[in-house]
Amino acid sequence: MSLVILTGASKGFGACIARALAESWLVKIAPVDFVLTGRDLAGLNETRQAMIRVSSSAHGNLSCVNPIDVVTIGGDFSNPDSLDDVSESILAAAPKSTYTRSLLINNAGVMTKIERIRSRSAKDIRAELDTNILAPAVLTSHFLRRFGDARDGTWLINISSLAAVAPLDTMGLYSTGKAARDMFFRCVALEEDNRDKELHGDGTTSRPRVRALSYAPGPMETQMQKQIRSEMPDVGLRGAFMEMHEKNTLVDPLKSALTLVSILEWDQYENGAHIDIYDVGKLLPSEFLIA
């Protein structure tokens, strides 16, 4: 039995990840419990219904597809003082107490304002960094304690960005948050590898028991892109995003989600790695690539 917990699942890329997983290799291995969280309860229910439709269709066509159970729960990560309680409530929504395989996908994030750092106040700096750094760190810590010793492995997926490795004008706090998250998951990968060695000795396992991945899905046609086009000051970066929109070269969110699912199935990346969608063609064997 597998468990998947997905944050920011009510719309956009999070909803696409949920849909992609509902008919993926994961549900062919074993039944899956999904816990979807976000602030928009109506949106979460729409995602849940879409997953059930996709899974039912796949199950009708493939006898090897296992059933899924989808639970939704509200999760507001904006208040740092309640993050422990919010994290515990999300984990408690899992229908079972133990699983043979566990996945946590940290997708939720915000970009509160698009302006240069000299214009930002302490209040909005903290609001953005708390949601984008502190919240996934706290949830991951709780997740590891409760579900991080799954027999067949635990996967931690951080939805990253090009902004994690390249400074972007007027998106400095967003870039800072993404870079910090990448490093956080690299540290978790190192710590969990060392913990395995301490518990079991060197060389007793062929692969890390806890796997961490930071995936940059590319510039997608989502609500954030609309925010960039409407709110970004007239800097060079805005022109680049506008051109991608006009030329229809923005990444399809569902295709990017399917690409993430393929990377997880391939599962040969360096633990803690940052993988950009534009690098996937050079990394994955052809049978894992999305047309």
C-alpha positions in Angstrom: 0.0 0.0 0.0 1.3 3.4 -1.0 0.7 6.9 0.4 1.0 10.2 -1.5 0.6 13.5 0.2 0.4 16.5 -2.2 0.3 20.1 -1.2 -1.1 22.9 -3.4 -3.4 20.4 -5.1 -6.4 22.6 -5.7 -5.4 24.0 -9.0 -2.6 24.6 -11.5 0.4 22.3 -11.5 -0.6 20.6 -8.3 -3.9 19.5 -9.8 -2.0 18.2 -12.9 0.4 16.2 -10.7 -2.5 14.6 -8.9 -4.1 13.7 -12.3 -0.9 12.3 -13.6 -0.3 10.1 -10.6 -3.8 8.7 -10.7 -3.0 6.7 -13.8 0.7 6.2 -13.3 3.1 3.3 -12.6 2.5 3.9 -8.9 -1.1 2.7 -9.0 0.0 -0.4 -11.0 2.3 -1.5 -8.2 -0.3 -1.4 -5.4 -3.4 0.5 -4.1 -2.7 4.1 -3.3 -4.0 6.5 -0.6 -3.8 10.1 -1.7 -4.1 13.0 0.7 -4.6 16.3 -1.2 -4.2 19.6 0.7 -4.6 23.3 -0.1 -6.5 26.4 0.8 -9.3 26.1 -1.8 -11.6 23.2 -0.6 -13.8 23.5 -3.7 -10.7 23.2 -5.9 -9.4 20.2 -4.0 -12.8 18.5 -4.6 -12.5 19.2 -8.3 -9.0 17.7 -8.3 -10.3 14.7 -6.4 -13.2 14.1 -8.8 -10.8 14.4 -11.8 -8.5 11.8 -10.2 -11.3 9.4 -9.7 -12.5 9.8 -13.3 -8.9 9.2 -14.6 -8.3 6.2 -12.4 -11.7 4.7 -13.2 -11.0 5.0 -16.9 -7.6 3.5 -16.5 -8.9 0.7 -14.4 -11.5 -0.1 -17.0 -8.8 -0.4 -19.7 -6.1 -2.0 -17.6 -6.8 -4.8 -15.2 -3.4 -4.2 -13.5 -4.4 -0.7 -12.3 -5.2 -0.8 -8.6 -7.9 1.3 -6.8 -7.1 4.7 -5.3 -8.6 6.4 -2.3 -8.5 10.3 -2.3 -8.8 12.3 0.8 -8.9 16.1 0.8 -8.0 18.4 3.7 -7.6 22.2 4.0 -4.1 23.3 4.7 -3.2 27.0 5.3 0.6 27.4 5.6 0.6 31.1 6.0 0.7 31.2 9.8 4.1 30.1 11.1 2.8 29.6 14.6 0.4 26.9 13.5 2.6 24.9 11.1 3.2 22.0 13.5 -0.6 21.6 14.0 -1.4 22.0 10.3 1.3 19.4 9.4 0.0 16.9 12.0 -3.6 17.4 10.8 -2.6 16.7 7.2 -0.7 13.6 8.1 -3.5 12.4 10.4 -5.8 12.5 7.3 -4.0 9.5 5.9 -6.4 6.5 6.1 -3.7 4.2 7.5 -0.9 4.5 10.0 1.7 2.6 8.1 2.5 2.2 4.4 5.1 0.1 2.4 5.8 3.2 0.1 5.4 6.9 0.9 5.7 10.1 -1.1 5.5 13.7 -0.1 5.2 16.3 -2.9 5.9 19.8 -1.7 4.2 21.8 -4.4 2.6 24.7 -2.5 4.2 28.1 -2.8 3.4 31.8 -3.3 4.8 34.8 -5.0 3.1 37.6 -3.0 4.6 40.6 -4.9 6.7 41.0 -8.0 9.0 43.9 -7.3 12.6 44.5 -6.4 13.8 43.7 -2.9 14.5 47.4 -2.0 10.7 47.9 -2.1 9.8 45.0 0.2 8.8 45.4 3.9 9.7 43.1 6.7 6.1 41.9 6.9 5.8 40.7 3.3 9.3 39.4 3.2 8.5 37.1 6.1 5.1 36.1 4.7 6.7 34.9 1.4 9.7 33.2 3.0 7.6 31.5 5.7 5.2 30.0 3.2 7.9 29.0 0.7 10.7 27.8 3.1 9.4 27.2 6.6 6.2 25.5 5.7 7.6 22.7 3.5 10.5 22.2 6.0 8.1 21.7 8.9 5.8 19.4 6.9 8.7 17.3 5.7 10.1 16.9 9.2 6.7 15.7 10.5 6.3 13.4 7.5 9.7 11.8 8.0 8.9 11.0 11.6 5.6 9.4 10.8 6.0 7.9 7.3 9.7 8.1 6.6 10.6 4.5 7.3 8.4 2.8 4.7 9.7 -0.6 3.8 9.9 -0.1 0.1 11.1 3.5 0.3 10.2 7.1 0.9 10.3 9.8 -1.8 10.4 13.6 -1.1 9.6 15.7 -4.1 10.2 19.5 -4.0 8.7 21.5 -6.8 11.5 23.8 -7.7 12.2 26.3 -10.5 14.9 27.8 -12.7 14.6 30.6 -10.1 16.4 28.2 -7.6 19.6 28.4 -9.6 19.4 31.7 -11.5 18.6 35.2 -10.0 15.5 36.7 -11.6 14.9 40.4 -11.6 11.9 41.5 -9.4 11.5 37.8 -8.3 14.3 37.9 -5.8 12.4 36.6 -2.8 10.8 33.8 -4.9 14.3 32.8 -6.1 15.6 32.9 -2.6 12.8 30.6 -1.4 13.3 28.1 -4.2 17.1 28.1 -3.7 16.7 27.5 0.0 14.2 24.6 -0.6 16.7 22.9 -3.0 19.4 23.1 -0.4 17.0 21.9 2.3 16.2 18.7 0.4 19.9 18.1 -0.5 20.6 18.2 3.3 17.7 15.9 4.0 19.0 13.4 1.4 22.5 13.5 3.1 21.1 13.2 6.6 18.9 10.3 5.7 21.7 8.5 3.9 23.9 8.9 7.0 21.1 7.8 9.2 20.8 4.6 7.2 24.5 3.9 7.6 24.3 4.5 11.3 21.4 2.2 11.7 22.4 -0.6 9.3 26.1 -0.1 8.5 27.8 0.8 5.3 27.0 -1.1 2.2 23.9 -2.9 3.5 21.5 -1.3 1.0 22.0 -0.8 -2.8 20.2 2.5 -2.8 19.0 5.3 -0.5 15.9 4.4 1.5 14.8 8.0 1.5 15.0 9.6 -2.0 14.8 13.4 -2.5 14.3 15.3 -5.8 13.9 18.9 -6.7 12.1 19.2 -10.0 11.9 22.4 -12.0 8.7 22.1 -14.2 9.5 24.9 -16.6 7.6 28.2 -17.3 4.0 26.9 -17.4 0.7 28.5 -18.3 -0.6 28.7 -14.8 -2.0 31.4 -12.6 1.5 32.4 -11.6 2.3 33.1 -15.2 -0.8 35.3 -15.5 0.3 37.1 -12.4 3.8 37.7 -13.9 2.3 39.1 -17.1 -0.1 41.4 -15.3 2.1 42.6 -12.3 5.7 42.4 -13.3 7.4 45.8 -13.8 8.7 46.6 -17.3 12.0 44.7 -17.0 13.6 42.5 -19.5 12.3 39.3 -17.9 8.7 40.4 -18.4 9.3 40.7 -22.2 10.7 37.2 -22.3 7.6 35.8 -20.5 5.3 37.8 -22.7 7.0 36.4 -25.8 6.7 32.8 -24.6 3.0 33.4 -24.1 2.5 35.1 -27.5 4.4 32.3 -29.3 2.7 29.6 -27.3 6.0 28.1 -26.1 5.1 28.0 -22.4 5.2 24.4 -20.9 1.9 22.5 -20.7 1.4 21.8 -17.0 0.0 18.3 -17.5 2.9 17.3 -19.8 5.3 18.6 -17.1 3.5 16.6 -14.4 3.7 13.5 -16.6 7.4 14.2 -17.0 7.8 14.3 -13.2 6.0 11.0 -12.9 8.4 9.5 -15.5 11.4 10.7 -13.5 10.1 9.1 -10.4 9.5 5.8 -12.3 13.0 5.9 -13.7 14.4 6.7 -10.2 18.1 6.8 -11.2 18.8 10.4 -10.3 21.4 11.4 -7.7 19.8 11.7 -4.3 18.9 15.3 -3.7 19.3 16.3 -7.3 17.8 19.3 -9.1 16.4 18.3 -12.4 14.9 20.8 -14.9 12.3 19.6 -17.4 14.6 20.9 -20.2 17.3 18.5 -19.1 15.1 15.4 -19.0 15.8 14.5 -22.7 19.5 14.1 -21.9 19.0 12.1 -18.7 16.1 9.6 -19.2 16.1 6.6 -21.5 13.8 7.0 -24.5 11.1 4.7 -23.0 10.6 7.1 -20.1 10.2 10.3 -22.2 6.9 12.0 -22.7 6.1 12.7 -26.4 
